[in-house]
């Protein structure tokens, strides 16, 4: 299956294969890319950096309740979800109906299960260099500028996968939600989060404090067994092709001394000329460990369907 371009219903921003994107990275990340590998962090891993990651709609849908809107989709799986709950269960009293509190708990468990089935590769929409992004993601590193289509082609080396790529939608930060000047916009954003077409994609909404990132996300369906106790998975990718292509540009961090910058530029120039195509082999022993783990789930980290069927419908190619 190909990587599908996804746009949230009601979103203003759109992307296509020609959209230019950039990824700020450490030099070690570049070396991994040149070895035709990339690390995909799990959604749960991203939550360790941002507490609202993947749960923003249920936290901020103050005008319409996200849990209430989601419930018709998860109701057939209610018993299964409660079995997965690690914390004390918050359920209706015997014979009683769900309340906003019990639905919030059920939604929380659903979001936790989604988070261990998704990996996210974060890029940024190209709009010139950003000192903030250099400082956070690429300090003394590099930034690779390419296109959505080029990344999709590079991912073909990973094999059959289920994935989408989408721009992120940013909400007003929580502290401003009920202020009069922001009320109308907050209402619009809250309604967007609970639209039927958007319920399956809580990880495409982020706190507006991160809006400067202009993030574009590649989201993958990954076997949950591979994400237990680890932060993500390493997959094959045509990384050299991304660097060799004449389309992308490679920026070098302003914090790197001139002599070191020159060495990076010489290295990339040689790679683009094909002067050292085998200079970055992936360590065999690590590959064996990776393959051994992948073999326990059928040889690929990517799932072609989620269990139980129908509970997570974000990566369906034909969505209802």
Residue pairs with C-beta under 8 A, 6 or more apart in sequence:
1 160
1 161
1 162
1 163
1 317
2 152
3 151
3 152
3 155
3 161
3 163
3 164
3 165
3 218
4 163
4 164
4 165
4 317
5 15
5 16
5 17
5 148
5 164
5 165
5 166
6 164
6 165
6 166
6 201
6 204
7 13
7 14
7 15
7 166
7 167
8 166
8 169
8 192
8 197
8 198
8 201
8 204
9 192
9 195
9 197
9 198
10 191
10 192
10 195
10 198
11 167
11 169
11 192
13 167
13 169
14 167
15 125
15 148
15 165
15 166
15 167
15 216
16 148
16 149
17 147
17 148
17 149
17 152
18 147
18 148
18 149
19 125
19 147
19 148
19 216
20 125
20 126
20 145
20 146
20 147
21 123
21 124
21 125
21 126
21 145
21 146
21 147
21 148
21 151
21 216
22 123
22 124
22 125
22 126
22 143
22 144
22 145
22 146
22 251
23 122
23 123
23 124
23 137
23 143
23 144
24 124
24 130
24 133
24 134
24 136
24 137
24 138
24 141
24 142
24 143
25 33
25 137
25 138
25 141
25 142
25 143
25 144
26 137
26 138
26 139
26 140
26 141
27 140
27 141
27 142
27 264
29 39
29 141
30 141
30 142
30 144
31 280
32 38
32 39
32 234
32 239
33 144
33 237
33 239
33 242
33 243
34 239
34 240
34 243
34 271
34 279
34 280
35 239
35 280
35 281
35 282
36 157
36 236
36 237
36 238
36 239
36 240
36 280
36 282
37 234
37 235
37 236
37 237
37 239
37 282
38 121
38 234
38 235
38 237
38 239
39 232
39 233
39 234
40 119
40 120
40 121
40 220
40 222
40 232
40 233
40 234
40 235
41 119
41 120
41 121
41 231
41 232
42 115
42 116
42 118
42 119
42 120
42 222
42 227
42 230
42 231
42 232
42 233
43 53
43 54
43 114
43 115
43 116
43 118
43 119
43 120
43 203
44 112
44 115
44 116
44 227
45 231
45 232
46 53
46 54
46 120
47 53
47 54
47 55
47 115
50 206
50 207
50 210
52 59
52 206
52 207
53 203
53 206
54 111
54 114
54 115
54 202
54 203
55 108
55 111
55 202
56 171
56 193
56 202
56 205
56 206
56 207
57 66
57 193
57 194
57 198
57 199
57 202
57 205
58 66
58 67
58 104
58 107
58 108
58 111
58 202
59 174
60 171
60 174
60 177
60 189
60 190
60 193
61 69
61 190
61 193
61 194
62 177
62 178
62 186
62 190
63 186
63 187
63 190
63 191
64 190
64 191
64 194
65 100
65 103
65 194
66 107
66 193
66 194
66 199
67 100
67 103
67 104
67 106
67 107
68 100
68 103
69 194
69 196
69 199
70 103
70 107
70 110
70 199
71 98
71 103
71 106
73 199
73 311
73 313
74 81
74 106
74 107
74 110
74 311
76 310
77 308
77 310
77 311
78 106
80 308
80 311
81 106
81 109
81 110
81 113
81 311
82 89
82 91
82 106
82 109
84 109
84 112
84 113
85 105
85 109
89 105
90 101
90 102
90 104
90 105
91 102
91 105
92 98
92 99
92 102
98 106
110 311
111 202
113 224
113 311
113 312
114 202
114 203
114 312
114 314
116 224
116 227
116 228
117 221
117 222
117 223
117 224
117 227
117 303
117 306
117 312
118 203
118 219
118 220
118 221
118 222
119 219
119 220
119 222
119 227
119 232
119 233
120 203
120 217
120 218
120 219
120 220
121 217
121 218
121 219
121 220
122 215
122 216
122 217
123 151
123 215
123 216
123 217
123 218
124 130
124 133
124 213
124 214
124 215
124 216
125 167
125 214
125 215
125 216
126 145
127 214
129 143
129 251
130 212
131 254
132 212
133 143
133 212
133 213
134 143
134 253
134 254
134 255
138 253
139 253
139 255
140 253
140 255
140 256
141 253
142 250
142 251
142 252
142 253
142 264
143 250
143 251
143 253
144 242
144 243
144 248
144 249
144 250
145 248
145 249
145 250
145 251
146 242
146 245
146 247
146 248
147 247
147 248
148 165
148 216
150 242
150 245
150 247
150 248
151 165
151 218
151 242
152 165
153 238
153 241
154 237
154 238
154 239
154 241
154 242
155 161
155 163
155 218
155 237
155 238
156 238
157 236
157 237
157 238
158 235
158 236
158 237
158 302
159 236
159 300
159 302
160 300
160 302
160 304
161 220
161 221
161 300
161 302
162 220
162 221
162 302
162 303
162 304
162 315
163 218
163 219
163 220
163 221
163 302
163 315
164 218
164 219
164 314
164 315
165 216
165 217
165 218
165 219
166 201
166 204
166 216
166 217
166 219
167 214
167 215
167 216
167 217
168 204
168 205
168 206
168 213
168 215
168 216
168 217
169 189
169 192
169 204
169 205
169 206
170 205
170 206
170 207
170 208
170 210
170 211
171 186
171 189
171 193
171 205
171 206
171 207
171 208
172 182
172 185
172 186
172 189
172 208
173 207
173 208
173 209
174 207
176 182
176 186
177 186
178 186
192 198
193 205
197 319
198 204
200 312
200 313
200 314
200 319
201 314
203 217
203 219
204 217
204 219
206 215
219 314
219 315
220 302
221 302
221 303
221 304
221 306
221 315
222 233
222 301
222 302
222 303
223 297
223 301
223 302
223 303
225 296
225 297
226 233
226 293
226 294
226 297
226 301
227 233
233 301
234 286
234 290
235 301
240 271
240 277
240 280
242 248
243 250
243 268
243 271
243 272
244 271
244 272
244 274
246 272
250 264
250 265
250 268
252 261
252 264
252 265
256 264
270 276
271 277
271 279
291 299
294 300
294 301
306 312
306 315
313 319
313 320
